C-alpha cells in the first residue's frame, strides 16, 4: 500500500498576505485600465470610420451634381 504523505499547512505571514493582496489589486487595476483603453480605441475607430463614410458620401454627392 502506498502511504499518504501529509503535508502540514504552513501558516502564511502577514508579509506574504500583504504581498499577495497588493499583487491582486495591481492586476485588477491593470485590467480596468486596459479595458478602458480598449473601449476608447474602439470608440475612436468607430468615430473615424463614421467621418470617413460621411466624407465619401459628400464626395459622391458632389460628383453626381457635376454630371
Biopython code that builds the backbone (N, CA, C, O; Angstrom):
import numpy as np
from Bio.PDB.StructureBuilder import StructureBuilder

atoms = [
    (1, "UNK", "N", (0.818, -1.194, 0.000)),
    (1, "UNK", "CA", (0.000, 0.000, 0.000)),
    (1, "UNK", "C", (0.859, 1.254, 0.000)),
    (1, "UNK", "O", (1.916, 1.316, 0.628)),
    (2, "UNK", "N", (0.381, 2.225, -0.706)),
    (2, "UNK", "CA", (1.095, 3.500, -0.741)),
    (2, "UNK", "C", (0.607, 4.341, 0.426)),
    (2, "UNK", "O", (-0.590, 4.560, 0.616)),
    (3, "UNK", "N", (1.551, 4.787, 1.173)),
    (3, "UNK", "CA", (1.175, 5.615, 2.315)),
    (3, "UNK", "C", (0.920, 7.045, 1.861)),
    (3, "UNK", "O", (1.632, 7.577, 1.009)),
    (4, "UNK", "N", (-0.084, 7.645, 2.432)),
    (4, "UNK", "CA", (-0.397, 9.040, 2.120)),
    (4, "UNK", "C", (0.515, 9.939, 2.933)),
    (4, "UNK", "O", (0.586, 9.843, 4.158)),
    (5, "UNK", "N", (1.190, 10.789, 2.243)),
    (5, "UNK", "CA", (2.055, 11.738, 2.955)),
    (5, "UNK", "C", (1.236, 12.974, 3.263)),
    (5, "UNK", "O", (0.630, 13.579, 2.379)),
    (6, "UNK", "N", (1.232, 13.321, 4.487)),
    (6, "UNK", "CA", (0.501, 14.510, 4.875)),
    (6, "UNK", "C", (1.455, 15.686, 4.919)),
    (6, "UNK", "O", (2.527, 15.627, 5.521)),
    (7, "UNK", "N", (1.043, 16.728, 4.279)),
    (7, "UNK", "CA", (1.856, 17.939, 4.231)),
    (7, "UNK", "C", (1.214, 18.957, 5.171)),
    (7, "UNK", "O", (0.097, 19.412, 4.923)),
    (8, "UNK", "N", (1.891, 19.305, 6.211)),
    (8, "UNK", "CA", (1.280, 20.286, 7.125)),
    (8, "UNK", "C", (1.189, 21.652, 6.441)),
    (8, "UNK", "O", (2.109, 22.064, 5.734)),
    (9, "UNK", "N", (0.094, 22.334, 6.653)),
    (9, "UNK", "CA", (-0.080, 23.660, 6.076)),
    (9, "UNK", "C", (0.827, 24.642, 6.803)),
    (9, "UNK", "O", (0.844, 24.720, 8.032)),
    (10, "UNK", "N", (1.559, 25.366, 6.026)),
    (10, "UNK", "CA", (2.460, 26.363, 6.595)),
    (10, "UNK", "C", (1.677, 27.653, 6.754)),
    (10, "UNK", "O", (1.150, 28.181, 5.775)),
    (11, "UNK", "N", (1.595, 28.162, 7.957)),
    (11, "UNK", "CA", (0.853, 29.422, 8.125)),
    (11, "UNK", "C", (1.556, 30.563, 7.394)),
    (11, "UNK", "O", (2.778, 30.702, 7.449)),
    (12, "UNK", "N", (0.761, 31.364, 6.717)),
    (12, "UNK", "CA", (1.320, 32.484, 5.972)),
    (12, "UNK", "C", (1.594, 33.644, 6.910)),
    (12, "UNK", "O", (0.848, 33.900, 7.855)),
    (13, "UNK", "N", (2.673, 34.330, 6.626)),
    (13, "UNK", "CA", (2.979, 35.514, 7.431)),
    (13, "UNK", "C", (2.183, 36.699, 6.895)),
    (13, "UNK", "O", (1.671, 36.666, 5.776)),
    (14, "UNK", "N", (2.091, 37.723, 7.694)),
    (14, "UNK", "CA", (1.373, 38.927, 7.262)),
    (14, "UNK", "C", (2.028, 39.550, 6.037)),
    (14, "UNK", "O", (1.351, 40.127, 5.187)),
    (15, "UNK", "N", (3.332, 39.432, 5.954)),
    (15, "UNK", "CA", (4.048, 39.980, 4.791)),
    (15, "UNK", "C", (3.621, 39.259, 3.508)),
    (15, "UNK", "O", (3.405, 39.895, 2.477)),
    (16, "UNK", "N", (3.502, 37.938, 3.577)),
    (16, "UNK", "CA", (3.057, 37.168, 2.410)),
    (16, "UNK", "C", (1.640, 37.561, 2.006)),
    (16, "UNK", "O", (1.338, 37.692, 0.820)),
    (17, "UNK", "N", (0.779, 37.746, 2.994)),
    (17, "UNK", "CA", (-0.601, 38.128, 2.711)),
    (17, "UNK", "C", (-0.649, 39.503, 2.061)),
    (17, "UNK", "O", (-1.387, 39.704, 1.096)),
    (18, "UNK", "N", (0.133, 40.459, 2.581)),
    (18, "UNK", "CA", (0.142, 41.811, 2.006)),
    (18, "UNK", "C", (0.689, 41.818, 0.583)),
    (18, "UNK", "O", (0.169, 42.515, -0.289)),
    (19, "UNK", "N", (1.737, 41.040, 0.357)),
    (19, "UNK", "CA", (2.307, 40.962, -0.993)),
    (19, "UNK", "C", (1.280, 40.372, -1.959)),
    (19, "UNK", "O", (1.099, 40.886, -3.063)),
    (20, "UNK", "N", (0.614, 39.305, -1.552)),
    (20, "UNK", "CA", (-0.405, 38.689, -2.402)),
    (20, "UNK", "C", (-1.567, 39.624, -2.679)),
    (20, "UNK", "O", (-2.033, 39.722, -3.814)),
    (21, "UNK", "N", (-2.037, 40.315, -1.643)),
    (21, "UNK", "CA", (-3.151, 41.251, -1.822)),
    (21, "UNK", "C", (-2.756, 42.411, -2.733)),
    (21, "UNK", "O", (-3.534, 42.819, -3.595)),
    (22, "UNK", "N", (-1.553, 42.940, -2.544)),
    (22, "UNK", "CA", (-1.136, 44.063, -3.394)),
    (22, "UNK", "C", (-0.972, 43.619, -4.844)),
    (22, "UNK", "O", (-1.249, 44.390, -5.763)),
    (23, "UNK", "N", (-0.527, 42.392, -5.055)),
    (23, "UNK", "CA", (-0.414, 41.889, -6.429)),
    (23, "UNK", "C", (-1.802, 41.724, -7.055)),
    (23, "UNK", "O", (-1.996, 42.064, -8.222)),
    (24, "UNK", "N", (-2.763, 41.209, -6.294)),
    (24, "UNK", "CA", (-4.127, 41.067, -6.816)),
    (24, "UNK", "C", (-4.746, 42.428, -7.127)),
    (24, "UNK", "O", (-5.429, 42.581, -8.140)),
    (25, "UNK", "N", (-4.515, 43.405, -6.275)),
    (25, "UNK", "CA", (-5.030, 44.756, -6.526)),
    (25, "UNK", "C", (-4.375, 45.353, -7.769)),
    (25, "UNK", "O", (-5.044, 46.003, -8.572)),
    (26, "UNK", "N", (-3.076, 45.136, -7.928)),
    (26, "UNK", "CA", (-2.378, 45.620, -9.117)),
    (26, "UNK", "C", (-2.915, 44.998, -10.387)),
    (26, "UNK", "O", (-3.086, 45.685, -11.394)),
    (27, "UNK", "N", (-3.183, 43.699, -10.349)),
    (27, "UNK", "CA", (-3.735, 43.015, -11.518)),
    (27, "UNK", "C", (-5.123, 43.559, -11.843)),
    (27, "UNK", "O", (-5.454, 43.778, -13.008)),
    (28, "UNK", "N", (-5.934, 43.776, -10.802)),
    (28, "UNK", "CA", (-7.287, 44.304, -11.022)),
    (28, "UNK", "C", (-7.235, 45.708, -11.624)),
    (28, "UNK", "O", (-7.982, 46.007, -12.556)),
    (29, "UNK", "N", (-6.363, 46.571, -11.102)),
    (29, "UNK", "CA", (-6.243, 47.928, -11.638)),
    (29, "UNK", "C", (-5.757, 47.908, -13.083)),
    (29, "UNK", "O", (-6.263, 48.658, -13.918)),
    (30, "UNK", "N", (-4.787, 47.060, -13.381)),
    (30, "UNK", "CA", (-4.290, 46.954, -14.746)),
    (30, "UNK", "C", (-5.392, 46.493, -15.683)),
    (30, "UNK", "O", (-5.510, 47.000, -16.799)),
    (31, "UNK", "N", (-6.200, 45.534, -15.239)),
    (31, "UNK", "CA", (-7.294, 45.032, -16.067)),
    (31, "UNK", "C", (-8.319, 46.128, -16.352)),
    (31, "UNK", "O", (-8.815, 46.245, -17.473)),
    (32, "UNK", "N", (-8.634, 46.926, -15.337)),
    (32, "UNK", "CA", (-9.593, 48.020, -15.518)),
    (32, "UNK", "C", (-9.049, 49.046, -16.497)),
    (32, "UNK", "O", (-9.760, 49.486, -17.400)),
    (33, "UNK", "N", (-7.789, 49.430, -16.320)),
    (33, "UNK", "CA", (-7.185, 50.407, -17.230)),
    (33, "UNK", "C", (-7.102, 49.872, -18.655)),
    (33, "UNK", "O", (-7.328, 50.620, -19.607)),
    (34, "UNK", "N", (-6.783, 48.595, -18.817)),
    (34, "UNK", "CA", (-6.704, 48.006, -20.156)),
    (34, "UNK", "C", (-8.081, 47.981, -20.816)),
    (34, "UNK", "O", (-8.198, 48.249, -22.011)),
    (35, "UNK", "N", (-9.119, 47.662, -20.050)),
    (35, "UNK", "CA", (-10.475, 47.633, -20.617)),
    (35, "UNK", "C", (-10.911, 49.034, -21.034)),
    (35, "UNK", "O", (-11.543, 49.199, -22.077)),
    (36, "UNK", "N", (-10.583, 50.034, -20.236)),
    (36, "UNK", "CA", (-10.942, 51.414, -20.600)),
    (36, "UNK", "C", (-10.197, 51.869, -21.853)),
    (36, "UNK", "O", (-10.779, 52.523, -22.719)),
    (37, "UNK", "N", (-8.919, 51.526, -21.950)),
    (37, "UNK", "CA", (-8.137, 51.901, -23.131)),
    (37, "UNK", "C", (-8.686, 51.217, -24.380)),
    (37, "UNK", "O", (-8.752, 51.826, -25.448)),
    (38, "UNK", "N", (-9.078, 49.956, -24.246)),
    (38, "UNK", "CA", (-9.639, 49.246, -25.393)),
    (38, "UNK", "C", (-10.964, 49.871, -25.824)),
    (38, "UNK", "O", (-11.234, 49.994, -27.019)),
    (39, "UNK", "N", (-11.781, 50.261, -24.866)),
    (39, "UNK", "CA", (-13.056, 50.900, -25.199)),
    (39, "UNK", "C", (-12.827, 52.235, -25.910)),
    (39, "UNK", "O", (-13.526, 52.556, -26.870)),
    (40, "UNK", "N", (-11.845, 53.012, -25.436)),
    (40, "UNK", "CA", (-11.533, 54.285, -26.107)),
    (40, "UNK", "C", (-11.016, 54.051, -27.511)),
    (40, "UNK", "O", (-11.337, 54.807, -28.429)),
    (41, "UNK", "N", (-10.210, 52.999, -27.688)),
    (41, "UNK", "CA", (-9.676, 52.692, -29.016)),
    (41, "UNK", "C", (-10.811, 52.352, -29.982)),
    (41, "UNK", "O", (-10.847, 52.872, -31.098)),
    (42, "UNK", "N", (-11.742, 51.482, -29.565)),
    (42, "UNK", "CA", (-12.848, 51.112, -30.439)),
    (42, "UNK", "C", (-13.748, 52.303, -30.726)),
    (42, "UNK", "O", (-14.273, 52.430, -31.832)),
    (43, "UNK", "N", (-13.933, 53.175, -29.745)),
    (43, "UNK", "CA", (-14.745, 54.372, -29.965)),
    (43, "UNK", "C", (-14.085, 55.279, -30.993)),
    (43, "UNK", "O", (-14.761, 55.834, -31.858)),
    (44, "UNK", "N", (-12.765, 55.432, -30.902)),
    (44, "UNK", "CA", (-12.049, 56.263, -31.871)),
    (44, "UNK", "C", (-12.119, 55.652, -33.271)),
    (44, "UNK", "O", (-12.270, 56.371, -34.258)),
    (45, "UNK", "N", (-12.011, 54.334, -33.353)),
    (45, "UNK", "CA", (-12.078, 53.671, -34.662)),
    (45, "UNK", "C", (-13.461, 53.860, -35.268)),
    (45, "UNK", "O", (-13.582, 54.167, -36.454)),
    (46, "UNK", "N", (-14.518, 53.678, -34.453)),
    (46, "UNK", "CA", (-15.874, 53.850, -34.964)),
    (46, "UNK", "C", (-16.107, 55.290, -35.408)),
    (46, "UNK", "O", (-16.742, 55.525, -36.436)),
    (47, "UNK", "N", (-15.601, 56.254, -34.644)),
    (47, "UNK", "CA", (-15.785, 57.666, -34.992)),
    (47, "UNK", "C", (-15.037, 57.987, -36.277)),
    (47, "UNK", "O", (-15.547, 58.703, -37.138)),
    (48, "UNK", "N", (-13.826, 57.454, -36.403)),
    (48, "UNK", "CA", (-13.029, 57.701, -37.604)),
    (48, "UNK", "C", (-13.714, 57.110, -38.826)),
    (48, "UNK", "O", (-13.747, 57.735, -39.886)),
    (49, "UNK", "N", (-14.264, 55.903, -38.682)),
    (49, "UNK", "CA", (-14.969, 55.279, -39.813)),
    (49, "UNK", "C", (-16.212, 56.079, -40.181)),
    (49, "UNK", "O", (-16.540, 56.195, -41.362)),
    (50, "UNK", "N", (-16.909, 56.632, -39.194)),
    (50, "UNK", "CA", (-18.083, 57.444, -39.470)),
    (50, "UNK", "C", (-17.730, 58.707, -40.219)),
    (50, "UNK", "O", (-18.444, 59.112, -41.136)),
    (51, "UNK", "N", (-16.620, 59.336, -39.832)),
    (51, "UNK", "CA", (-16.169, 60.545, -40.541)),
    (51, "UNK", "C", (-15.783, 60.203, -41.977)),
    (51, "UNK", "O", (-16.087, 60.956, -42.902)),
    (52, "UNK", "N", (-15.129, 59.092, -42.156)),
    (52, "UNK", "CA", (-14.704, 58.675, -43.493)),
    (52, "UNK", "C", (-15.915, 58.402, -44.380)),
    (52, "UNK", "O", (-15.939, 58.798, -45.545)),
    (53, "UNK", "N", (-16.921, 57.722, -43.823)),
    (53, "UNK", "CA", (-18.116, 57.433, -44.606)),
    (53, "UNK", "C", (-18.859, 58.712, -44.971)),
    (53, "UNK", "O", (-19.380, 58.828, -46.080)),
    (54, "UNK", "N", (-18.914, 59.670, -44.055)),
    (54, "UNK", "CA", (-19.577, 60.939, -44.340)),
    (54, "UNK", "C", (-18.835, 61.680, -45.452)),
    (54, "UNK", "O", (-19.459, 62.267, -46.335)),
    (55, "UNK", "N", (-17.507, 61.650, -45.408)),
    (55, "UNK", "CA", (-16.716, 62.308, -46.447)),
    (55, "UNK", "C", (-16.938, 61.629, -47.799)),
    (55, "UNK", "O", (-17.064, 62.301, -48.823)),
    (56, "UNK", "N", (-16.986, 60.296, -47.798)),
    (56, "UNK", "CA", (-17.220, 59.577, -49.051)),
    (56, "UNK", "C", (-18.598, 59.905, -49.618)),
    (56, "UNK", "O", (-18.745, 60.066, -50.830)),
    (57, "UNK", "N", (-19.613, 60.005, -48.751)),
    (57, "UNK", "CA", (-20.952, 60.382, -49.224)),
    (57, "UNK", "C", (-20.945, 61.779, -49.833)),
    (57, "UNK", "O", (-21.572, 62.021, -50.864)),
    (58, "UNK", "N", (-20.229, 62.697, -49.186)),
    (58, "UNK", "CA", (-20.162, 64.074, -49.680)),
    (58, "UNK", "C", (-19.479, 64.125, -51.039)),
    (58, "UNK", "O", (-19.926, 64.847, -51.930)),
    (59, "UNK", "N", (-18.405, 63.368, -51.207)),
    (59, "UNK", "CA", (-17.711, 63.324, -52.498)),
    (59, "UNK", "C", (-18.622, 62.736, -53.571)),
    (59, "UNK", "O", (-18.671, 63.238, -54.694)),
    (60, "UNK", "N", (-19.345, 61.666, -53.220)),
    (60, "UNK", "CA", (-20.246, 61.036, -54.181)),
    (60, "UNK", "C", (-21.348, 62.000, -54.601)),
    (60, "UNK", "O", (-21.681, 62.090, -55.783)),
    (61, "UNK", "N", (-21.921, 62.727, -53.628)),
    (61, "UNK", "CA", (-22.953, 63.708, -53.960)),
    (61, "UNK", "C", (-22.395, 64.821, -54.841)),
    (61, "UNK", "O", (-23.057, 65.277, -55.773)),
    (62, "UNK", "N", (-21.177, 65.253, -54.539)),
    (62, "UNK", "CA", (-20.543, 66.297, -55.362)),
    (62, "UNK", "C", (-20.326, 65.824, -56.784)),
    (62, "UNK", "O", (-20.550, 66.581, -57.729)),
    (63, "UNK", "N", (-19.893, 64.589, -56.950)),
    (63, "UNK", "CA", (-19.675, 64.035, -58.286)),
    (63, "UNK", "C", (-20.998, 63.932, -59.051)),
    (63, "UNK", "O", (-21.059, 64.222, -60.246)),
    (64, "UNK", "N", (-22.051, 63.518, -58.349)),
    (64, "UNK", "CA", (-23.332, 63.370, -59.041)),
    (64, "UNK", "C", (-23.883, 64.721, -59.473)),
    (64, "UNK", "O", (-24.586, 64.796, -60.481)),
    (65, "UNK", "N", (-23.586, 65.790, -58.738)),
    (65, "UNK", "CA", (-24.046, 67.114, -59.133)),
    (65, "UNK", "C", (-23.277, 67.639, -60.338)),
    (65, "UNK", "O", (-23.813, 68.436, -61.108)),
    (66, "UNK", "N", (-22.039, 67.209, -60.513)),
    (66, "UNK", "CA", (-21.222, 67.638, -61.651)),
    (66, "UNK", "C", (-21.659, 66.956, -62.940)),
    (66, "UNK", "O", (-21.407, 67.487, -64.022)),
    (67, "UNK", "N", (-22.291, 65.823, -62.858)),
    (67, "UNK", "CA", (-22.679, 65.080, -64.073)),
    (67, "UNK", "C", (-23.852, 65.692, -64.759)),
    (67, "UNK", "O", (-24.297, 65.187, -65.790)),
]
sb = StructureBuilder()
sb.init_structure("model")
sb.init_model(0)
sb.init_chain("A")
sb.init_seg("    ")
for serial, (resi, resn, name, xyz) in enumerate(atoms, 1):
    if name == "N":
        sb.init_residue(resn, " ", resi, " ")
    sb.init_atom(name, np.array(xyz, "f"), 0.0, 1.0, " ", f" {name:<3s}", serial, name[0])
structure = sb.get_structure()
